[in-house]
Amino acid sequence: MLQIVVGRCRRFFVVLVKHGSALLLVISVGLNLALSQELRAARRQPEGGAAAGAILPPISGLTPNGVPLTIRPLADLPTVFYYFSAACGWCDRNWANVEALVKQTSGRYRVVGVAATEDVPAAIRDREISLTILTAVGADTLAAYGFRGTPQTVVIGQDGRVLKSWRGAYQGDQAESIADFFGITMPGLLPKRALQ
């Protein structure tokens, strides 16, 4: 009886080895197809993370000097949140455009920088622009705003609803879209590592 069981087990493993690799190949191809469909769907999603019309919560964090601060989207002016990271090369190259946005929308929009980490480079912190910077923002709030990667821009109306959002540096068609939305002109991207 034991020989019959061992024989059947041996045959099962032989079949598994012969056909198992084919089964693994079919599973692998299926997973790859599913992943590629998800990637294509992600590319078709809105330009930014927060959906237009969504109502977003206040953002609480710390200024670079460690002072607690809460920015409420319900305000006298629409608010632009610019999400950036000290380690992001595209964020470095985008600062001239952000400065242009701040200066050219003064009195029409409030612009707030939201740092992905507490490390805000001196080159950004010491710029002579009217940009409030928040650090140490909670993960739940970042998720509500759709902040997943840097740089990212979200515009909130005076009623607290998302008006528009963009992911990435201000270049190409996106730069045109941003310039048209705000009615501004932008200088373009700085050379790589311009802020070091």
Secondary structure by P-SEA (a helix, b strand, c coil): caaaaaaaaaaaaaaaaaaaaaaaaaaaaaaaaaaaaaaaaaaacccccccccccccbbbbbcccbbbbbbbccccbbbbbbbbbcccaaaaaaaaaaaaaaaaacccbbbbbbbcccccccccccccccbbbbccccaaaaaaaccccccbbbbbcccccccccccccccaaaaaaaaaaacccccccccccccc
